[in-house]
Amino acid sequence: MKILILGAGQVGHSVAASLVNEDNDVTIVDTNAAALRDLREKLDVRVEVGQASYPRVLERAGIEDADMLVAVTNSDEINMVACQIAHTLYHTPTKIARIRSSHYLDRPELFNDAAVPIDVLISPEQLVTQHIFNLISHPGSLQVISFANGKVQMVGVKALHDGPLIGFPLKAMREHMPGVEARVAAIFRKGKPINPTEATVVEVNDEIFFIASPKHIRAIISELRKLDKPYKRIMLAGGGNIGNRLARLLEESRYHVKIIEKDNDRAAKLAERLDKTIVLEGDAADESLLSEENIDNTDVFVAITNDDEANILSSMLAKRLGAKRVMCLINRPSYLDLVESSIDLAISPQQVTIGALLTHIRRGDIVAVHALRRGAAEAIEVVVHGSYKTSRVVGRRLDEIKLPPSTIIGALVRGDSILMSAAELIVQENDHIIILVTDKRYMPAVEKLFQVGIHFF
């Protein structure tokens, strides 16, 4: 597939890195020549220096025979104009654009072939907001992912010494929780994936990703660590787009929310817009302010300003002053490993965003893609089509399917039924299969496995 990426920022870089090793022809366009040189040295990509919305620049980059345009520059307007030009002049089949401003997102009628022809809208703020809300809704989780319209979830949890399953093999989970259907899809131990079997013994600090019905998630988490009480008191540092959206979502779900916002005008606007949230004007790294607002009784402190350094400082301070759980939004990848030893969870907006992008880039009937562990692995949802003759999986038992290395089938959703991946289970057309790939080099092989043969058409 020939893919044109507009924007050499962190999201553009992450998307390119995910695609270059998968038989894709990738070209990146940006005005920053130094950033492009760096990308060309690190990745096997073509680069083009210039304004991403200029037809002549797009032509030099190969827009005329591109299969897909991914517009992720820092400007909503450039992304929209580039998609318009790609549609009008070059009939590019698929156009994906990152749009940040709610002024555009709140008017969905703008985005169609008769107006602004964008096929897929990606809103980082919306994605990050939902990601953080899911983490707050599932106390103790590292990541929460929904599949098959919410029928099944994959949850990541760090195993702690007070978990009943610590020191026992995974098969003991069934003995502890009879009648609860769950599957451990992956375990990351000291940063490296191990293939879980029923005999695998759970160790302290293992990062465990399991799949289950939403109604059983809390019970399974309690096997791996002492169960946190449901969160009630939330403090947000930063009242920007994400802070505003998250506060609104939380107050609608009956959480007690406080926002600390440094900018006077922004704080005043937040106070007008939010019904139940307490808005505080001040610096989230002010120790006296945090103490006055009872940070030691706060269940979750979330730092979500646009400044990485401010987020890190306020998060470390909140943790030291007694906040029970601290989350920190960090844009620079180099900072992520540095801070997780001091706080509970570092959130990368790039990794949250990239899953939504890859959902529309992957081949085959892949309807959802989620990056795990900062992009080291992927969890995908595939809808199976075809017949025994035209598909490599339909009509076959799970143990007959030749999965690529580092690939695990976690669950199968058929209608309203969740079927854990028993070896004798036979795949049927329209089944939703949840797959975890711990080595992304094998993603092309996974895509090919679930593609339908030509006779199906």
N, C-alpha and C positions, 0 to 999 in steps of 0.2 A: 504494500500500500504506500502511495506517495502522500506524505503529510507535510503541510506547511504550518509551522508554529510561529506566531507573531508575538514577540516578547521574549527576551533572554533573561528575565528575572528568575526568581526562585521557583515559581510554578512552571514556567517554560522550561527551565533546566531540568526539573524533576520529571516532567512529561517526556522530554527528549531522552533522558537517561533510561526511562522505562521502555521506550520503544525502539531504540537503536539496535538492540540485540535480538530483535524479533522479526527480522527480514523486512523492515520498513525503511523506506527512503525518506529521511527526515531533513528538512531545511528550516533554519531558524532566521528570522528577520528581526533586526533591532537597530536603533540609532547608535547604540553604544558599541563602538568597534572593539574596545578592550574586552568587554564581556563576551563578545562573539569569538574573539581570538582564544579566550580561555576555554570556551565551550568546544571549539574546534580541536583544541589540543587534548581535551579530556574525553570527548565523545567522537564517534565516527559520524559526523553530521556536516552538511553543507551550511554555509552561513552567507547572509546578504546584509550589507550595511545600508540602512535607509529608513525613511518613514514608512511604517507598515500599511498606511492607508493610500499610498501613491500607486496608481496603476503600473507605472514604469518599474517601480521597485518590485512589485508583486510579479511582474512578468520576468524580471531577471531572476527571481527566486523560483520560477517554474509553476506559477499558478495555473497556466493554461492546461496542464495535464495532471493537476493535483486531484487526488481523491477526497481530500479532507483539509479544511482550514481550521486551525485551532488558534483563536485570537485571545491572547492572555496578556496583552500589554497593560500598563498601569492606567490607561485612559479608556473609560467606557465608550467615549465618543469615537476614538480611533478604532476600537474593536467593532463597533456597529458599522462605521463607514467601510471598513475593510470587508465585512461580510456582505454589505450592499454591493460593493464593487465586484467581489468574487461571484456573486449571484448574477448581476446584470451583464457584466462583460465576459465572464469566463464560465458561467454555468457550473460552478464547483458543486459536486453532489452533496457534500455534508459540510455544514458551517457551524462551529461551536464557538461561543463567545463567553468570556467572563464579564459579567455586569455586576457592579458593586452598589450603585446608587439606588436607594429605594424609590426615588423619583421616577426611575424607569421601571423598576421591578413591580411597582404597584399598578402599572398600566400594561397588563399582558397583551392587550389588543394591539400594542405597537409592533409585536413581533410575529409577523407572518409574511408570506411572499409578496403581498400587496403593499406592505409598509417596510419594516426592517426585517429582511429575510434571514433570520437566525433560526437554525434547526434545533439547537440545544442551548439553553441558557444555564450558565453556572454562576451561582452567587456564593462566593466564599463566606460572606457574613451569615447567610442563612444556614449554610452547612456547618459552620463552626458553632453557631448558636444551638442547633439541634444536637450536635455532638456533645457539647457541654451539658445540655439539659439531660441527655440520656445518662451521662455519668453521675449527675446529681440524683437522678431517679433510681439508680442502682448503686447504693452505697458500697464502697469497697472495690468497684470495678475499675479496670484499666481501659477497657474499650467495650462498647455495646453496639452490636450490629444487628439490624433486622433484615430478614429475608422472607420471601413469599408473602408479601403484604402483611408482615407482622406475625405470621403464624409460627415462625421459629426465629430464635435469636442465637447469635454467637457472642459469648461474653468472655473477656480476658480478665483473669484474676491472678494476683501474686499470692502464692501459698505462704502462709505465715505459721510460726511454731505452734500457735494455739488452735490450728485447724484439726478436726478429728481424723482426717485422712492422711495427715503427715506421717510418713514412715510405713504406710500401708500400700499395697498394690492397688491399681485403679479398679480392679474387679470388686474390691471391698465397698465401692460406692453403692453397688446394687444391694449389698447386704445392709448397709446403713439406711438406704432409702428405697425400700421395696415399692415397686409400682411406678417409680419415677424414671421416665425414659430420657436418657442423656448420653452424649457421646463426647469424649475428650478428643478433639480434632488435632491438637498440637500442644507440645510442651517446649518452651524455650528455657534451657538450663545454662546459666552463665553466658547468655546471649546467643547460644547456638541451638538450633532445632533438634529435637530427638523424636523419633517415630514412636508414638505411644502404643503400647499393647496392654492387655489386661494384667500382665505381670509387672509393668512399669511401676516402680515405687516412687511415690510423691515425696519430694524433698523441699525443705524450706527455701524460699525465694524462687522456686520454679514459677515461671509465667505460664499459666494454663489457660488454653482457649477451649471452651466446651460449647456444645450445641444442645439446645433444649427448648421446650415450649416456654413462653414467657412466664407462665404461672409457676414454673418450677425453678426459675433462675435464683431466687433468693435462698431457697433450700440448698441448692448446689453450692452457692457461694459459702454458705455456713459450714460446708464440709472442708473448705480449703483455708478458712481464716475465721476468727471470731467475728460474728455478724455485727456490723455497725447498726445502730438504731437508725430508722429513717430520718433523713435530714429535714430540719425545719428552718433554721436560721442561716441565711445566705448573705454574704457580703461581697459586693462586686467593686473592684477597683477599676474605674474607667467607664464613662458614660457615652462612649461613641456608638456607632451603629450596632456592634455586637452587644454592648452593655444595655442599650435601650431595648433591643429585641429580646435579650435573655431575661431582663427584668420583667418585661411584659408577660413572657411565657411563664415565668416562675410565679408571679403574683396571681395569674389565672389558675395556677395549680395549688394555690393556698400555701405557698411558702412565705416566710417573713423575710423581706428583702430590703437591704440597704445598698445604696450606691454612693461611692466617694468619687466626686468629679472635681478636678482642679480648676477648670475654666468656669468663670462666673456665669457667662451667658448660657453656656451649655447646661450647667446645673439648673438654671432657671427654666429652661425649656423642658428638661427632664421632669422637673417638679410639676409642670403643667400637663405633660403627656401621660404620666403614670398615676394610677389611681391609689394604689396601696403601698407603693415603694417609698421608703424614706430616702430622700436625696440629701447628701451632705456635701457641702463645698469645702474642699481641702485637699491635702496631699496624702495619698494612701501610704506613703513611706514615713509619715509623721507618727512617731511612737506614741505620743500623748493622745493624738486623735484616736488611734486604734484602741488604746486602753480605755479611753472615755466611752467608746462605743462597744465595750465588752467583747473584744476580740477573743478572749479566752472562753466565751460561751458561744462562739460562732461555730456552726457545724462545718461550713464550707466557705473558704475565702478563694475568690477567683480573680486573678489579675489579668485584665483584658484591655489595657491601653495599647496605643500604637508604638510604644517605646519599650523595647526588650529590656533595657537596663532598669527602667522604672518598674516593670513587671517583676523582674528577678528580685530587686531590692525589697519591694513591698511584700512579696511572697515569703522571702526568707525571714523578714521581720514578723509577719503574721504567724508563721510557724513557730518562731521562738517565743512569741507572746501567748501561745496556747491555742491557736485555731486548730480544730480537730483534723481537718483535711484541707490541703492547699493545692490549687491548680494554677498554672501559669502559662499564658499564651506566649510562645517564643517563635519569632520568624526566622532567626538565624540558626541554621542547622548545627553550626559549631557550638552553640550554647547549650544544646539539648542535653548532652551527656554530662555537662559540667554541673547542671543544677539539680538533676533528679536525685542526687544523694542528699540534698538539703531540703527538698520539698517532696510532695507526694506524687505529683503528676505534671509533666511538661507537655503541652499540646502544640503540635505543629500545624498551623493552618494549611500549609502546603500539602501535607500528607492527607489531611481531611479532604481537601479539594481534589487531589489527584484521582481519588477513587471515582468520583463523579465523572471526571473527564474520561478515565479509562473504560468506564461502562459503555461509552458510545464509540470507543475506538477499537475495542476487542472484536475479533471476528466471531462468527457463529451466533447462536441465540443466547448470548450472555446478557442478562438483564440487570445484573448488579455486580460491581467490583468494589472491594474495600481493601485499602492498604493496611497491613498489620505491622506492628513494630517498626514504625517509621519507614515503611516501604520495603522492608526486607522480605516480606511475604505478602500474599494476596488471598483473600477469601472471595469466591465468586459464586454467583447463582446462575445456573444454566437451565433453560427450558429445552427439553428433549423433543425433537421432531423426527419424522421419517418412519421407516418400517424396518423389519429385520434385514431386508435386502439393501436398503439405502442408508442405514445408520450403523455405526460401529457399536452402538450401545443398546438400542431398542430391542427388546425380546431376549436380552442376555442377562444372566445372573451377574451380580456385582463382582463375584470372584472370577468371572470369565473376562471381564473388561481389563484390557492391558493398559493400566494407568502408567503415565510417564513417572520417572523417579521424582521423589519429593512431593508426590500428589496423594491426597487423602480425600475420600468421599466421606463427608461427615454425616449427612442426613439426606433423606429424600422426602419431598412433600408431594402428596397425591391427593388432590382435592383439599379436604379439610384434615386429612390424616398426616401425621408426622411419623415417618418410618425411619428408624435408625438403621445404619448400613449393615444389616446382617448379610452374610456372604451369599445366602440362598435367595435373596430378594431379586426379583426379575424386574428390569426397567421397562416401563410402558411409555408410549407417546404422551406428551404433555406433562410428564413428571418434572418437578423442579428439583434439581440436584444441587446440593450445597457442597462446594469443593474448596479445600485449602491447599495452596501451593506454596511450600516453604522455600523453594528456590525458583525465582522468577525466570530463570533461563529456560525453564520447561513450559512456560506459558504458551508459546506457539504450538507445541505438541498437544497441549490440553485443548486449545481452540480447534485444532485439526480433528481431534478425537470426536468432538461433538458437532462437527459440521456434517450436513446432510449430503449424500452423494447426488450426482447429477440426475440419476433416474427418478429421484423423488419429485422433480419438477416436470 
